[in-house]
Each structure stands twice: as structure tokens, then as C-alpha cells.
Amino acid sequence: MSSSPVPNLGILSGATGSASPLRQRVEEIEDQARSLVSTLQGDSELALAGAAELTIVNRSAERGQALVDLLRERTKAKTQFMPLTGEYAVPSEAAIFINATSIGLGDEAARLPVAADTLRQELIVADVVFNPPQTWLLHTAADRGCRVVDGLGMLVNQAVISFKIWTGIDPDATVMREALEEFLEV
């Protein structure tokens, strides 16, 4: 039996790391953040960053409904499933739109199936993809005046959480973000 200083913990640094940068943006519009839209299946914990209503959009009815069922079981959020057929139109009442898929990973031109004209100026748009940091979705949303949250914050926060678990030291997230941006040449 080993005497590891790290206890047996079950921590999802991806989930917590994803939610941290988004939670900062949600706090900016807390009174308005009633609806959150997540495309396809991904980090469901992103949905737990403060929204009361969630719409999960997925090409697979089975996978999408399974996520909705899990969220209904484990959260108080009003959650619904919407099948993805063609381009998704972000509802006018949505406060946040999240791409929680790998679409765009390694390909900044990869187009998410979302109607660009439904990305309104007051919408917060987040993408979990971290490389490239500026995906088609984030470029398009920023051009339309949306506030955007890139996947680099998620990746940095995952590293912060993991580093603290393993070392007991609180690393400087700003320094880590700067190092990541230098590495990615952004």
C-alpha cells in the first residue's frame, strides 16, 4: 500500500475548468441568465454555471435525451432536448450559447451548424475548443458583437485545479494563460 499524499479524489477538472471562465461571464448578466443553449453533447457541467433553463441540442436523440435525463436527475434546472437538424437557430430568449463539441478543434475554419444571424449582440458565446483559440464560432460571434469565452480559459483552469491537487500549491492562472498563449503563438 502506498502512502501517497494525494487522497483518492474524484474530481472532474474539465468540468470545473470549463465552468469557471463561463461563470465569470454569467455573473455579468446574472439577472438575465435564464436560458442556456449547449450544442451537441459535451461538458454538461458548463450548464451548471448559473442557468435556470437548459436546452441540449444534439444530432443523436438518444445521447441528447440521456444528457437531459441526467441533468434533470442531478440539477434543479429546467432542461429540454432539441434534435439538431440542419442549422440551429439560437432562440431569442437564450442568454448563453455554448459549443461543447470538438467541432473546430485543430481547424479554425470548421463551421458549427448554427445560424450566424441568430447570434445576437447581447448573447454570451462560449466554445470549449482551445486550439485554435479563435474558432469560426468565436470569430463570427465577436463580429456580431457577442461577448465570447474561448476554450483557453477552460484549459488553464483545468491545469490550475490539477496542479493544486498534485502539489498543494495555488498556481497563478494569469501566468499559466500567458505561457499557454505564448506556446500557441496567439
C-alpha positions as CSV (number, residue, x, y, z in Angstrom):
1,M,0.0,0.0,0.0
2,S,1.4,3.4,-1.0
3,S,1.5,6.4,1.2
4,S,0.6,8.9,-1.5
5,P,0.0,12.5,-0.2
6,V,-2.9,12.7,-2.7
7,P,-6.1,11.2,-1.3
8,N,-8.4,9.2,-3.6
9,L,-10.5,12.1,-5.0
10,G,-12.9,12.0,-7.8
11,I,-12.6,15.5,-9.4
12,L,-13.5,16.4,-12.9
13,S,-11.1,19.2,-13.6
14,G,-12.5,19.5,-17.1
15,A,-16.0,20.2,-15.8
16,T,-14.9,22.7,-13.2
17,G,-12.3,24.2,-15.5
18,S,-15.0,24.7,-18.2
19,A,-17.4,26.4,-15.9
20,S,-15.0,28.9,-14.3
21,P,-14.5,31.3,-17.2
22,L,-18.1,31.0,-18.2
23,R,-19.3,31.6,-14.6
24,Q,-17.4,35.0,-14.7
25,R,-19.4,36.0,-17.8
26,V,-22.7,34.7,-16.4
27,E,-22.2,36.9,-13.3
28,E,-22.1,39.9,-15.6
29,I,-25.7,39.2,-16.7
30,E,-26.9,37.1,-13.7
31,D,-30.5,38.6,-13.7
32,Q,-30.9,37.8,-17.3
33,A,-29.2,34.4,-17.4
34,R,-32.3,32.2,-17.5
35,S,-31.6,30.2,-20.6
36,L,-28.5,28.4,-21.8
37,V,-28.1,26.5,-25.0
38,S,-25.5,23.8,-25.4
39,T,-24.8,22.3,-28.9
40,L,-24.3,18.6,-29.2
41,Q,-23.1,16.5,-26.3
42,G,-20.2,17.8,-24.3
43,D,-19.2,19.2,-20.9
44,S,-22.6,19.2,-19.2
45,E,-21.1,20.9,-16.2
46,L,-20.8,24.0,-18.3
47,A,-24.5,24.1,-18.0
48,L,-24.2,24.4,-14.2
49,A,-22.6,27.8,-14.3
50,G,-25.8,29.5,-13.2
51,A,-28.6,28.9,-15.7
52,A,-32.1,28.0,-14.7
53,E,-33.1,26.7,-18.1
54,L,-31.1,24.5,-20.4
55,T,-31.6,23.3,-24.0
56,I,-29.4,20.5,-25.1
57,V,-29.0,20.2,-28.8
58,N,-27.6,17.0,-30.4
59,R,-27.7,15.1,-33.6
60,S,-28.3,11.9,-31.7
61,A,-31.7,11.8,-29.9
62,E,-30.5,9.0,-27.7
63,R,-27.4,10.8,-26.5
64,G,-29.1,14.2,-26.2
65,Q,-32.0,12.8,-24.2
66,A,-29.7,10.8,-21.9
67,L,-27.9,14.0,-21.0
68,V,-31.1,15.8,-20.4
69,D,-32.3,13.0,-18.2
70,L,-29.1,13.1,-16.2
71,L,-29.3,16.9,-15.8
72,R,-32.9,16.6,-14.7
73,E,-31.9,14.0,-12.1
74,R,-29.0,15.9,-10.7
75,T,-29.9,19.6,-11.0
76,K,-32.9,21.9,-10.5
77,A,-32.5,23.4,-14.0
78,K,-35.5,23.1,-16.3
79,T,-33.9,21.0,-19.1
80,Q,-35.1,20.1,-22.6
81,F,-33.7,18.3,-25.6
82,M,-33.8,19.6,-29.2
83,P,-32.7,17.4,-32.1
84,L,-30.2,19.1,-34.4
85,T,-31.4,19.0,-38.0
86,G,-29.7,21.5,-40.3
87,E,-28.6,24.8,-38.9
88,Y,-29.5,25.6,-35.3
89,A,-31.2,28.9,-34.7
90,V,-30.3,30.2,-31.2
91,P,-33.6,31.2,-29.5
92,S,-34.1,35.0,-28.9
93,E,-34.6,34.3,-25.1
94,A,-31.2,32.5,-24.8
95,A,-28.6,34.4,-22.8
96,I,-25.7,32.0,-23.4
97,F,-24.7,29.7,-26.3
98,I,-22.0,27.0,-25.8
99,N,-20.3,24.8,-28.3
100,A,-19.5,21.8,-26.1
101,T,-18.3,19.7,-29.1
102,S,-14.9,19.2,-30.7
103,I,-16.1,20.9,-33.9
104,G,-13.3,23.4,-34.7
105,L,-10.5,21.5,-32.8
106,G,-7.4,22.0,-35.0
107,D,-9.4,23.7,-37.8
108,E,-10.4,27.3,-37.3
109,A,-12.4,27.3,-40.4
110,A,-14.7,24.3,-39.3
111,R,-18.2,25.7,-39.3
112,L,-20.5,24.8,-36.5
113,P,-24.1,24.2,-37.7
114,V,-25.6,27.3,-36.1
115,A,-27.4,30.2,-37.9
116,A,-25.0,33.1,-37.6
117,D,-27.8,35.7,-37.8
118,T,-29.2,34.3,-34.5
119,L,-26.0,35.2,-32.6
120,R,-27.3,38.5,-31.1
121,Q,-25.2,41.2,-29.6
122,E,-26.4,40.5,-26.0
123,L,-25.6,36.8,-26.2
124,I,-22.6,35.3,-24.4
125,V,-21.0,32.7,-26.7
126,A,-18.6,30.1,-25.4
127,D,-16.5,27.5,-27.1
128,V,-14.7,24.6,-25.3
129,V,-12.3,24.2,-28.2
130,F,-8.9,25.6,-27.1
131,N,-6.8,25.1,-30.3
132,P,-7.3,27.2,-32.2
133,P,-8.3,29.7,-29.5
134,Q,-10.4,31.6,-32.1
135,T,-12.8,29.2,-33.8
136,W,-15.2,30.0,-36.6
137,L,-17.9,30.3,-33.9
138,L,-16.0,32.8,-31.8
139,H,-14.9,34.9,-34.8
140,T,-18.5,35.0,-36.1
141,A,-19.9,35.8,-32.6
142,A,-17.4,38.6,-32.0
143,D,-18.1,40.1,-35.4
144,R,-21.7,40.2,-34.4
145,G,-20.9,41.9,-31.1
146,C,-21.4,39.0,-28.8
147,R,-19.3,38.6,-25.7
148,V,-17.1,35.5,-26.2
149,V,-15.4,33.0,-23.9
150,D,-12.6,30.9,-25.5
151,G,-11.5,27.4,-24.6
152,L,-8.1,28.6,-23.3
153,G,-9.7,29.6,-20.0
154,M,-11.1,26.1,-19.6
155,L,-7.8,24.5,-20.3
156,V,-5.9,26.9,-17.9
157,N,-8.5,26.3,-15.2
158,Q,-8.1,22.5,-15.6
159,A,-4.4,22.9,-15.2
160,V,-4.8,25.1,-12.1
161,I,-7.1,22.6,-10.5
162,S,-4.8,19.6,-11.3
163,F,-1.6,21.4,-10.2
164,K,-3.2,22.3,-6.9
165,I,-4.4,18.7,-6.3
166,W,-1.0,17.3,-7.0
167,T,1.2,19.9,-5.4
168,G,-0.9,21.7,-2.9
169,I,0.2,24.9,-4.4
170,D,-2.1,27.6,-5.9
171,P,-0.6,28.4,-9.2
172,D,-1.1,31.8,-10.9
173,A,-3.7,31.3,-13.6
174,T,-2.7,34.5,-15.4
175,V,0.9,33.3,-15.7
176,M,-0.3,30.0,-16.9
177,R,-2.6,31.6,-19.5
178,E,0.3,33.8,-20.8
179,A,2.5,30.8,-21.1
180,L,-0.2,28.9,-23.0
181,E,-0.8,31.8,-25.3
182,E,3.0,32.1,-26.0
183,F,3.2,28.3,-26.7
184,L,0.2,28.5,-29.1
185,E,1.6,31.7,-30.6
186,V,-1.6,33.7,-30.1
